């Protein structure tokens, strides 16, 4: 779980103010889940949010010099889910 939060925060720090606010909103959403103890759902939410942030903001998905990025991202996502 720590790795997911680290990834979200690294991406957020390198992006616009809007993305920082989105990341903070995701963290607020997670707070309610903690009290329910639904850690599996929290992990899936974090993983899906991280994937979406990477797809929306990382140059990898459109980098012609890095054609394997999309497959790498999806393989990592599937491995963790």
N, C-alpha and C positions, 0 to 999 in steps of 0.2 A: 504494500500500500504506500510506503514511503517513496518508492521509486515513481509511482504515478503522480503523487503530489509534487515531487521534484520536477518531473517533466512538465506538468501544467504550469508551475511557477516559472520555469526557464523559458518556456514559450511565451508566457504572459509578459515577462520582463523585456522580451525582445520585440514586442508588438505594440500596437497603438493603445491609447487609454481605453478605448472601447473594449478591447480584448482583456485588459486587466479587470475591467468591471465585470465582464462575463465570467472570468475565472473566480472573482470574489463571489459572484452570485452562485456559482457552482459549489463553492465552499460553504456558503450559507445553506444551500439546499441540503448538503450532506449532514449538517448539524442535526436535523430532525431525524435522520435515519439512525444516528448513533444511539439515541435514546430507545429506539425500537430494537437495537441489537441485530439488525439485518445487514450483517457485514458483507455477505455475498452480493446483495443488491447494491450496496454502496460501492463495492469493488467494480462491479459491472458498469455502474454509472460513471465512475472515475475513468475507467478504461475507454468507454465510448466517448466521453467528453475529451479525453486526451487525443484520441484518434481524430475527432472532428476538428479540434484546434490545429492539429498538424496538417490535416487536409486543407483547411481554410487558409493557413498562414505560412506553411513551410514551402520553400521553393522546390523541394524534391518532386512533388507530383507533376510539375510542368517543366522540369529540367531535362532537356533533350540529351544532355551528357550523362544522365543518371537514369537510364530506362528501367532499371530494376528496383527503383525506390518504391513504387506502388506495390509490387509483389512482396518486397521486404516488409513494408508496413502491414499489409494484410496478413502475411504469415505470422508476424509477431502478435498481431491482434488475435488471430485465431488460436495461437498457442496459449495465450493468456486467458482467453474467454473460456 
